[in-house]
């Protein structure tokens, strides 16, 4: 598919991410998007956001499995949706998400 990708977390983030604008897939966490001010600023920059093809949220099975206390920022995914253009799709993934848990995650 020739998509460029990068993993972004507190240890790998650097300012050059903003300037290069070469990545279409960014693998990160809700915490990084919502609590890391420089990265959040990049996500809301129209030039940067225009390059994003999809937002992928992993570990969805843990939301139901571990309850409401599991990584509080997962409950704020609606706020994350508001940071990027509305046409950018969100994909919630899990290797082990049974149908009943999927229903819970989607509500």
VEXLUMLO-146576 format. One record per residue: residue in one letter; x, y, z of N, C-alpha, C in turn. Coordinates in steps of 0.02 Angstrom, whole numbers, padded with zeros to 5 digits, always signed. Layout:
aXYZXYZXYZ;...
***
This chain:
x+00041-00060+00000+00000+00000+00000+00043+00063+00000;x+00106+00054+00014+00154+00110+00012+00136+00166+00060;x+00108+00149+00119+00095+00197+00170+00157+00203+00214;x+00173+00264+00234+00229+00274+00279+00203+00274+00350;x+00240+00245+00396+00216+00238+00465+00272+00252+00515;x+00251+00272+00575+00297+00285+00630+00261+00271+00696;x+00298+00245+00744+00271+00237+00812+00291+00298+00852;x+00242+00328+00886+00255+00388+00925+00234+00376+00997;x+00282+00384+01042+00268+00381+01113+00313+00432+01148;x+00310+00434+01213+00350+00484+01250+00424+00479+01237;x+00449+00419+01221+00520+00411+01209+00540+00424+01137;x+00495+00412+01090+00513+00419+01019+00492+00485+00988;x+00449+00523+01023+00425+00587+00996+00483+00635+00990;x+00485+00672+00933+00531+00727+00926+00500+00778+00878;x+00524+00838+00881+00496+00894+00844+00499+00883+00768;x+00544+00843+00744+00549+00832+00671+00487+00798+00643;x+00449+00766+00686+00386+00735+00664+00340+00787+00632;x+00340+00848+00660+00298+00902+00634+00322+00927+00567;x+00387+00930+00560+00415+00962+00501+00416+00916+00440;x+00428+00853+00450+00434+00807+00393+00367+00792+00360;x+00315+00787+00400+00247+00772+00374+00249+00716+00322;x+00286+00664+00338+00294+00610+00289+00257+00547+00309;x+00223+00547+00365+00190+00486+00388+00115+00489+00379;x+00088+00436+00353+00016+00430+00345-00016+00389+00400;x+00025+00346+00431+00001+00304+00486+00045+00319+00547;x+00013+00338+00601+00048+00351+00663+00020+00303+00715;x+00064+00262+00741+00044+00214+00792+00061+00244+00859;x+00009+00257+00898+00019+00292+00961-00036+00272+01010;x-00041+00307+01065-00091+00291+01116-00137+00351+01127;x-00195+00338+01156-00238+00395+01174-00203+00443+01222;x-00164+00416+01268-00128+00459+01315-00082+00508+01279;x-00046+00483+01230+00001+00526+01193-00037+00581+01157;x-00092+00564+01126-00131+00613+01088-00164+00665+01132;x-00187+00644+01190-00226+00689+01232-00186+00726+01285;x-00128+00700+01304-00090+00729+01360-00022+00757+01342;x+00001+00745+01282+00067+00770+01260+00054+00832+01217;x+00061+00890+01247+00042+00953+01214+00074+00963+01145;x+00139+00954+01136+00168+00964+01070+00139+00916+01017;x+00128+00854+01036+00100+00806+00988+00027+00823+00973;x-00010+00842+01024-00080+00862+01013-00083+00923+00966;x-00036+00969+00974-00034+01027+00929-00022+01005+00857;x+00022+00955+00847+00034+00930+00780-00029+00899+00750;x-00065+00861+00790-00126+00829+00766-00179+00879+00743;x-00180+00936+00776-00230+00987+00759-00207+01035+00704;x-00145+01030+00684-00119+01072+00629-00148+01046+00563;x-00182+01089+00525-00214+01065+00463-00167+01032+00414;x-00107+01058+00406-00059+01027+00359-00038+00957+00382;x-00027+00949+00446-00008+00885+00473-00067+00836+00470;x-00124+00858+00494-00183+00815+00496-00205+00792+00427;x-00193+00832+00376-00213+00814+00308-00176+00752+00283;x-00120+00736+00313-00081+00678+00293-00103+00613+00327;x-00145+00618+00379-00164+00559+00417-00217+00519+00379;x-00203+00455+00368-00249+00412+00332-00298+00377+00379;x-00277+00361+00439-00319+00325+00487-00290+00331+00557;x-00333+00329+00607-00311+00325+00676-00329+00255+00700;x-00279+00219+00725-00289+00150+00748-00280+00148+00824;x-00332+00122+00857-00329+00113+00930-00327+00038+00943;x-00274+00016+00974-00265-00055+00988-00284-00071+01060;x-00287-00134+01075-00301-00161+01141-00373-00148+01163;x-00419-00146+01117-00489-00133+01134-00517-00186+01181;x-00492-00247+01178-00517-00300+01222-00505-00283+01296;x-00454-00244+01310-00438-00228+01379-00487-00178+01409;x-00522-00141+01369-00570-00092+01394-00624-00127+01434;x-00653-00180+01406-00704-00219+01442-00673-00264+01494;x-00618-00296+01477-00586-00345+01521-00564-00312+01587;x-00534-00253+01583-00507-00221+01643-00553-00168+01672;x-00609-00154+01639-00658-00107+01667-00642-00034+01656;x-00682+00008+01687-00677+00080+01677-00613+00111+01704;x-00577+00075+01747-00515+00102+01774-00455+00089+01730;x-00464+00053+01675-00409+00039+01630-00392+00101+01590;x-00334+00128+01600-00308+00184+01561-00364+00233+01543;x-00377+00276+01589-00434+00323+01585-00441+00358+01517;x-00386+00372+01482-00390+00408+01419-00426+00368+01365;x-00433+00302+01374-00473+00264+01326-00546+00285+01329;x-00569+00310+01386-00638+00333+01391-00646+00402+01359;x-00592+00434+01339-00594+00500+01309-00581+00498+01233;x-00594+00441+01202-00581+00435+01131-00623+00483+01089;x-00681+00503+01116-00721+00553+01081-00684+00619+01074;x-00647+00638+01125-00606+00699+01122-00551+00691+01070;x-00524+00631+01065-00472+00618+01015-00501+00626+00945;x-00561+00602+00935-00594+00609+00869-00600+00682+00849;x-00610+00725+00898-00619+00796+00884-00554+00831+00864;x-00496+00799+00876-00432+00830+00859-00414+00826+00786;x-00439+00775+00752-00420+00764+00682-00480+00778+00637;x-00469+00789+00573-00526+00802+00528-00578+00747+00530;x-00640+00765+00521-00695+00717+00529-00693+00660+00477;x-00659+00670+00422-00655+00617+00371-00603+00563+00387;x-00563+00574+00438-00512+00524+00457-00547+00468+00496;x-00545+00406+00471-00578+00352+00506-00541+00329+00568;x-00578+00304+00616-00549+00274+00676-00561+00199+00673;x-00510+00161+00687-00513+00088+00686-00494+00063+00756;x-00539+00028+00788-00525-00001+00853-00509-00074+00841;x-00449-00095+00864-00427-00162+00850-00413-00202+00913;x-00413-00266+00904-00394-00311+00958-00386-00381+00928;x-00337-00417+00952-00328-00485+00930-00379-00532+00962;x-00408-00511+01018-00452-00555+01056-00515-00519+01080;x-00552-00489+01035-00612-00451+01055-00675-00491+01036;x-00706-00525+01086-00767-00562+01071-00825-00515+01056;x-00876-00539+01021-00933-00496+01001-00966-00458+01058;x-00975-00488+01116-01006-00454+01171-00964-00395+01194;x-00899-00404+01197-00854-00349+01216-00853-00294+01163;x-00859-00313+01100-00862-00264+01046-00923-00218+01056;x-00979-00247+01073-01039-00208+01087-01027-00158+01142;x-00994-00180+01195-00979-00135+01252-00933-00078+01230;x-00881-00094+01192-00832-00044+01171-00865+00008+01126;x-00913-00012+01085-00945+00034+01038-00996+00080+01072;x-01015+00066+01134-01065+00108+01168-01033+00160+01211;
***
